[in-house]
Amino acid sequence: FNTGDHGADTVPAWNHRRGDLVKIIKDSRADLIGLQEATEFSRLFPMRGAHQFRYIAKALGSEFSPVRQDASCGADPRCVNKYDAVIFYRTERFELIDSGSFALSATPDKPFSISTKDGWHHLFPRMLIYAHLRDKSSGRTFYFINTHFDNNFSTKRKSIELLSRLLPERLRLSEPAIFSGDFNLDTMKHPELIAGLLNGIWQDSEITPDNGTRPPASFDAKQSLIDHILFTRDSGITVQSWGILPNRVDSSSPPVSDHHPVQAD
């Protein structure tokens, strides 16, 4: 669930929407949560001191544990994106085996690194984070992965190339895996890049309407479905339901984000 762009015209300031945002998350009754843009506003606007990740983590309380990149990224103001991809898992159901992350850049093992040549042209750090989890009731293990792609076309292509190499190297994808994210890739508009992302390994949980129309949008600004939940093929995972949730608690409330939560069972 992308927690939203503070610069979007239709999205109010964080302190006016944070309570509704947490309510939407809790009402979803999700066991696994992938967040993008849980921004640390204090680096952009020191007088505000708003820290989305810390607020959400405190509001979710002991029911959930977070997984995030703990490395320092220094005083660079671009570190506003330090919490650009985070995971929460329900502690009653899952236990953490291990976790890891890497940067979506030419130097993936350098936390929050940015590349500006050879096809990489992003301004802010982008990353992928994963949690290796065990289901306490069944004992089964699996991976939950979360990311946020840059919106530069060339950088998206380079990120896909990087993932096709690193994910099979670093994760035991013989185990089931679920991969969520704001990929900035629309199902209908970017079929070539979507195919490269899936790479014969992943399947999108998206369920196309029976009437053949396009699925609902997850991103208001361009009416695009760019937020996806993928899962490994032939791993025993089946999709019971999929949908785009409202991004406001009721029709009279303002949106909590310029994205809608995507949820799959």
Summary of the structure (lengths in Angstrom):
residues: 265
radius of gyration: 17.5
end to end distance: 14.9
largest distance: 51.5
contacts: 823
relative contact order: 0.16
helix: 22%
strand: 26%
